[in-house]
């Protein structure tokens, strides 16, 4: 009896010390109340904390199974919050670095985990109950952003998993497309309709208001807190304080050319002498059927790495291989900041400075479109513009001090990636974690064992 008595105290002290260390890490000392629960679990045994089980008798197989399931759900939930979680690549925006069907091990410790904004939620769901249009979390408890210490910081060229910044407002009928892009497209259509009918063209603000009213009238709109927004994975090409620019598809950071990695893709036009390219040749190069676009039988539009473009150029029936880039000065309204004063497109962009916490910048009606979402949405200020005057929280101002760090994310599949070029900065409170390795990869175009990409399993990111 004495040995048993000593063992339970030893277990209590070990668990209590680990629990206290976690509390110090979290920084919320209200959790010290839990020491009483731990003491009762390991020492006194006054309360039956597993109330679904009866003490002192053999429980049914169902109860034992339920007990194991509850323990597993709690354990995996805590692991997903503080240590790591799995993430499946749904789109080709990072090909050929990450492929559709890759399952990633995403480390929360790499940059430090976040405490949940919405702790009451159905386990293992991001935002929707599977098979329904109902949300999977409750607004009963809403906690502020809190970031715990991690092993490092986001660096240039890191692959990063983050919550989609424009995912705060969602159209239930079209959850794939950003709500803001839906409104912008509707506004552009209204403007073009007036132009075609030769009606007087009204200010852009008018079309945005009309488009917003139309979208809200015709659809069901919901709001999602930060931790319930969709997860994206892109490569961080700019950290706080950097200046990014793109010239003819080439990325520059702080004025220096950033060499593309070997798996980075760009759209190419491939012309042949009239003969088609053997599908087996595409298969050998890892070019999926969904990426093969035939324009006229002898011309293809293909997303290619530099290595693949050089390989295809050596085919006997290929006469020309050239990258497709938009011209400098061609305004693309879908490109951030969606303002014709900045005549940018996906291949010619910037220069644009990335905000850093504590930095003060001058703002005016010429550059406010670059930072208005940061000021108004991400950092929760009341912003309005009257004539040439900018008001923040009802105070006229010509400067702003940033409260958070921001990042610039781009997909390696440059022409098939909806990234920061389309929706702007990624706030630090949206960072989820760092992909470390691929634990499984499957190819949807194949079947059976061929479906599994064995050469990608345990591949480091």
C-alpha positions in Angstrom: 0.0 0.0 0.0 2.8 2.4 0.8 4.4 1.9 -2.7 1.0 2.5 -4.3 0.6 5.6 -2.2 4.0 6.9 -3.2 3.5 6.2 -6.9 0.2 8.2 -7.1 1.9 11.2 -5.6 4.9 10.9 -7.9 2.4 10.8 -10.9 0.6 13.8 -9.5 3.8 15.9 -9.1 5.0 15.0 -12.6 1.6 15.8 -14.3 1.2 19.0 -12.1 4.7 20.3 -13.1 4.0 19.7 -16.8 0.6 21.4 -16.4 2.1 24.4 -14.7 4.7 24.7 -17.5 1.9 24.7 -20.1 0.0 27.4 -18.0 3.2 29.6 -18.0 3.4 29.1 -21.8 -0.2 30.1 -22.3 0.0 32.9 -19.8 -3.5 32.5 -18.3 -3.1 31.7 -14.6 -6.8 31.1 -14.1 -6.0 27.6 -15.3 -4.2 26.9 -12.0 -7.6 26.0 -10.7 -7.2 22.8 -12.7 -4.5 21.6 -10.3 -7.4 20.7 -8.0 -8.8 18.4 -10.7 -5.4 16.8 -11.3 -5.0 16.2 -7.5 -8.3 14.5 -7.4 -7.6 12.4 -10.5 -4.3 11.0 -9.2 -4.6 11.2 -5.4 -7.9 11.8 -3.6 -10.4 10.3 -6.2 -13.4 12.0 -4.7 -15.1 12.9 -8.0 -15.8 10.5 -10.9 -14.7 12.8 -13.7 -15.5 10.1 -16.3 -19.1 10.2 -15.2 -20.1 8.0 -18.1 -18.3 5.1 -16.5 -19.2 3.3 -13.2 -16.5 2.8 -10.6 -15.6 -0.6 -9.2 -17.5 -2.7 -11.7 -16.8 -3.9 -15.2 -18.4 -1.6 -17.8 -20.0 -2.8 -21.0 -18.0 -2.9 -24.3 -19.9 0.2 -25.5 -19.0 2.2 -22.5 -15.3 1.2 -22.8 -15.4 2.1 -26.5 -17.1 5.5 -25.7 -14.4 6.2 -23.0 -11.6 5.5 -25.5 -13.4 7.7 -28.2 -13.8 10.7 -25.8 -10.1 10.4 -24.7 -9.0 10.3 -28.3 -11.1 13.3 -29.4 -9.8 15.4 -26.5 -6.2 14.3 -27.1 -6.3 14.9 -30.8 -8.0 18.3 -30.4 -5.3 19.5 -28.0 -2.6 18.2 -30.3 -4.2 20.1 -33.2 -4.4 23.3 -31.2 -0.9 23.3 -29.7 1.4 21.0 -31.7 0.4 20.1 -35.3 -2.5 19.4 -37.6 -3.0 17.7 -41.0 -3.8 19.7 -44.1 -4.8 18.4 -47.6 -3.8 20.4 -50.7 -7.1 21.0 -52.6 -5.9 23.1 -55.6 -2.9 23.4 -57.9 -1.7 26.9 -56.7 1.6 25.5 -55.3 2.4 23.0 -58.1 4.9 21.5 -58.7 6.2 22.2 -55.1 3.0 20.8 -53.5 0.5 18.7 -55.5 -3.2 18.3 -55.3 -3.8 15.3 -53.0 -0.7 15.9 -50.8 -1.5 15.6 -47.1 0.8 17.8 -45.0 2.0 17.6 -41.5 1.7 21.2 -40.4 3.7 22.3 -37.3 2.0 24.8 -35.0 5.2 25.0 -32.9 7.2 26.4 -35.8 5.8 29.9 -35.5 3.9 29.4 -32.2 0.3 28.2 -31.9 -2.8 30.5 -31.5 -5.3 30.1 -28.8 -8.7 29.4 -30.4 -11.0 32.4 -31.0 -14.0 30.0 -31.0 -13.3 27.2 -28.5 -16.8 25.8 -28.7 -16.9 23.8 -32.0 -17.5 20.4 -33.4 -14.1 18.6 -33.3 -12.1 18.2 -36.6 -14.2 20.6 -38.6 -13.0 23.9 -40.0 -16.2 25.9 -40.5 -19.0 23.7 -41.8 -20.7 20.6 -40.6 -19.9 18.0 -43.3 -22.8 17.5 -45.7 -24.6 20.6 -44.6 -24.5 24.4 -44.9 -24.6 24.8 -41.1 -21.6 26.3 -39.3 -19.7 24.0 -37.0 -18.8 26.5 -34.2 -20.6 28.6 -31.7 -20.4 32.3 -31.0 -21.3 31.8 -27.4 -17.6 32.3 -26.4 -15.4 34.5 -28.5 -11.8 35.0 -27.4 -9.4 37.6 -28.5 -6.3 36.8 -30.5 -3.5 35.3 -28.5 -0.2 34.0 -29.9 2.0 31.7 -27.9 5.8 31.5 -28.2 7.1 29.3 -31.0 10.4 27.9 -32.3 10.9 30.6 -34.9 9.4 33.3 -37.1 8.1 33.3 -40.7 10.9 33.8 -43.1 11.2 34.6 -46.8 10.5 31.5 -49.0 8.8 29.6 -46.2 5.7 27.6 -47.2 3.0 28.8 -44.8 -0.5 27.6 -43.9 -2.8 30.5 -43.0 -6.4 31.5 -42.7 -7.8 33.2 -45.9 -7.8 36.9 -45.1 -10.9 37.7 -47.3 -12.7 34.7 -45.7 -14.4 36.8 -43.0 -17.5 37.2 -45.2 -18.8 34.2 -47.2 -21.5 33.7 -49.8 -23.0 30.3 -48.9 -24.1 29.7 -52.5 -20.5 30.2 -53.8 -18.0 29.5 -51.0 -15.1 28.9 -53.4 -15.1 32.5 -54.6 -14.2 35.3 -52.2 -17.3 37.4 -51.3 -15.3 40.6 -52.0 -14.4 39.2 -55.5 -18.0 38.5 -56.1 -19.0 42.1 -55.2 -16.1 43.5 -57.3 -17.1 41.4 -60.3 -20.7 42.4 -60.0 -19.7 46.1 -59.7 -17.5 45.8 -62.8 -20.3 44.1 -64.7 -22.7 47.0 -63.8 -20.2 49.5 -65.0 -19.5 47.7 -68.3 -23.3 47.4 -68.8 -23.7 51.2 -68.5 -20.7 51.7 -70.9 -22.3 49.4 -73.5 -25.6 51.2 -73.2 -23.8 54.5 -73.4 -25.2 55.6 -70.1 -23.3 58.2 -67.9 -20.6 56.4 -66.0 -20.9 56.8 -62.2 -18.2 56.7 -59.6 -16.8 53.3 -58.7 -18.2 53.7 -55.2 -21.7 53.8 -56.6 -21.3 50.5 -58.4 -19.7 48.9 -55.3 -22.7 49.9 -53.2 -25.2 48.7 -55.8 -23.3 45.4 -56.3 -23.1 44.8 -52.5 -26.9 45.3 -52.2 -27.5 42.9 -55.0 -25.3 40.2 -53.6 -26.9 40.5 -50.1 -30.4 40.4 -51.6 -29.7 37.3 -53.8 -27.6 35.2 -51.5 -27.1 34.0 -47.9 -24.2 35.8 -46.3 -22.4 34.7 -43.1 -19.4 35.9 -41.1 -16.5 33.8 -40.0 -14.0 34.6 -37.2 -10.3 34.3 -38.0 -9.8 30.7 -36.8 -12.9 29.5 -38.8 -11.8 30.9 -42.2 -10.6 28.5 -44.8 -7.0 27.3 -44.6 -4.7 28.3 -47.5 -1.0 27.3 -48.2 1.3 29.6 -50.1 4.9 30.6 -50.1 5.9 33.7 -48.1 7.8 36.0 -50.4 7.7 39.1 -48.3 8.0 39.6 -44.5 7.2 42.8 -42.5 9.2 45.8 -43.7 10.0 44.2 -47.1 9.2 45.9 -50.4 8.0 43.5 -53.1 7.7 44.0 -56.9 7.1 41.9 -59.9 8.5 42.7 -63.3 7.6 40.5 -66.3 6.9 37.7 -64.0 10.2 38.0 -62.1 9.9 38.6 -58.3 12.0 41.3 -56.6 12.3 41.8 -52.9 13.9 45.0 -51.6 15.2 45.6 -55.1 16.9 42.2 -55.5 15.8 39.5 -57.9 14.5 36.4 -56.2 15.5 33.3 -58.3 12.5 31.0 -59.0 12.8 27.6 -57.3 13.0 24.5 -59.5 9.3 23.6 -59.0 7.9 27.0 -59.7 5.5 27.1 -62.7 4.6 29.7 -65.3 2.1 29.5 -68.1 3.7 28.8 -71.5 2.4 28.8 -75.1 3.8 25.7 -76.8 3.5 25.7 -80.6 4.0 22.6 -82.8 4.4 22.0 -86.5 0.8 20.9 -86.7 1.3 17.5 -85.0 -0.1 16.9 -81.6 2.2 16.1 -78.6 2.0 12.5 -77.4 0.1 12.3 -74.1 2.7 9.9 -72.8 5.3 12.7 -73.1 3.1 14.9 -70.8 2.8 12.0 -68.4 6.6 11.5 -68.2 7.0 15.2 -67.4 4.3 15.1 -64.7 1.9 17.4 -66.5 -1.6 16.3 -65.5 -4.5 16.1 -68.0 -6.3 18.9 -66.3 -3.3 21.2 -67.0 -3.2 20.4 -70.7 -5.1 23.1 -72.7 -5.2 22.7 -76.4 -5.9 26.1 -78.1 -6.2 25.0 -81.8 -4.8 21.5 -82.2 -1.2 22.7 -82.8 -0.9 25.2 -79.9 -1.0 24.4 -76.2 -1.3 26.5 -73.1 0.6 24.7 -70.3 1.8 25.6 -66.8 5.5 24.5 -66.9 8.6 24.6 -64.7 11.7 26.0 -66.4 13.1 22.4 -66.6 9.9 21.2 -68.3 9.8 24.1 -70.7 13.4 23.3 -71.8 12.5 19.6 -72.2 9.5 20.4 -74.3 11.4 22.8 -76.5 13.6 19.9 -77.6 10.6 17.8 -78.9 11.0 17.3 -82.7 7.5 18.6 -83.4 7.7 21.7 -81.2 8.6 24.9 -83.0 8.3 27.5 -80.2 7.9 27.6 -76.3 7.4 31.0 -74.8 6.1 32.3 -71.4 2.9 34.3 -71.2 3.1 37.6 -69.4 0.8 40.6 -69.3 2.2 43.9 -70.4 3.4 46.6 -68.0 0.6 49.1 -67.4 -2.3 46.8 -68.3 -4.7 47.4 -65.4 -6.3 44.2 -64.0 -9.3 45.2 -61.8 -9.2 41.9 -60.0 -5.6 42.6 -58.7 -5.1 44.3 -55.3 -5.7 47.1 -54.5 -8.4 47.0 -57.2 -7.9 50.7 -58.0 -7.1 52.1 -61.5 -4.6 54.5 -59.9 -2.3 51.5 -59.5 -2.1 50.0 -63.0 -0.8 46.6 -61.8 -1.4 43.1 -63.0 -0.3 39.6 -61.9 3.0 39.8 -63.9 3.9 43.5 -63.3 3.2 44.6 -59.8 4.3 47.1 -57.2 6.6 48.1 -55.7 4.6 47.6 -52.5 5.8 48.0 -48.9 4.7 45.4 -46.4 3.6 46.8 -43.1 5.5 46.1 -39.9 4.2 46.4 -36.3 4.9 49.8 -34.8 5.8 51.5 -38.1 4.2 54.9 -38.8 3.3 55.8 -42.4 1.8 58.8 -44.1 -1.6 58.2 -45.5 -3.7 60.2 -48.0 -6.4 59.6 -50.5 -3.8 58.5 -53.0 -2.5 55.5 -51.0 -5.3 54.8 -48.5 -6.7 52.0 -50.8 -3.5 50.0 -50.0 -4.1 50.0 -46.3 -7.8 50.7 -45.7 -8.6 47.0 -45.1 -5.8 46.7 -42.6 -7.0 49.8 -40.7 -10.7 49.1 -40.9 -11.0 45.3 -40.8 -7.8 43.7 -39.4 -7.1 46.3 -36.8 -10.7 47.2 -36.0 -10.7 51.0 -36.5 -13.5 53.1 -37.8 -12.3 54.6 -41.1 -14.1 57.1 -43.3 -13.0 59.5 -46.1 -14.6 62.9 -46.7 -13.2 64.7 -49.6 -9.5 64.8 -49.1 -9.7 64.2 -45.4 -9.2 60.8 -43.8 -10.8 60.1 -40.4 -9.8 57.2 -38.1 -12.0 56.7 -35.1 -13.6 60.1 -36.0 -10.3 62.0 -35.7 -8.8 63.6 -38.9 -5.3 62.2 -39.6 -2.6 62.0 -42.2 -0.6 59.1 -40.6 -1.2 55.6 -39.2 0.7 53.3 -36.8 0.4 49.5 -37.6 -0.6 47.2 -34.7 0.4 44.0 -36.4 2.9 42.5 -38.7 1.9 41.5 -42.2 3.1 39.1 -44.9 3.0 38.7 -48.7 2.1 35.2 -49.9 2.3 33.8 -53.5 1.7 30.4 -55.0 4.5 28.7 -56.9 2.1 28.0 -59.8 2.2 31.7 -60.6 -0.6 31.9 -63.2 -2.9 29.5 -61.3 -2.7 31.0 -57.8 -5.2 33.3 -56.1 -2.8 34.9 -53.7 -1.7 38.2 -52.2 -1.7 39.8 -55.6 -5.5 39.4 -55.6 -6.4 40.0 -51.9 -3.5 41.8 -50.3 -1.7 41.3 -47.0 -1.9 38.4 -44.6 -2.1 39.6 -41.0 0.0 37.8 -38.4 -3.1 36.6 -36.5 -4.0 34.6 -39.6 -0.8 32.5 -39.5 -1.6 28.8 -38.7 1.7 26.9 -39.1 4.5 25.6 -41.2 4.2 22.5 -43.4 7.1 20.2 -42.5 6.6 17.1 -44.6 4.1 15.1 -46.7 2.7 12.1 -44.9 0.6 10.9 -47.8 -0.1 11.9 -51.4 -2.8 10.6 -53.8 -3.4 11.3 -57.4 -7.1 11.6 -58.3 -6.4 10.8 -61.9 -5.3 7.3 -61.1 -6.9 4.3 -59.3 -5.9 1.4 -57.0 -2.3 1.4 -55.6 -1.2 3.6 -58.6 -3.3 6.4 -56.9 -0.7 6.6 -54.1 2.4 8.7 -54.9 4.8 6.6 -52.8 7.8 8.8 -53.9 6.2 11.7 -52.1 5.5 10.1 -48.7 7.6 11.6 -45.9 9.1 14.1 -48.4 10.3 17.2 -46.6 8.6 20.5 -47.7 
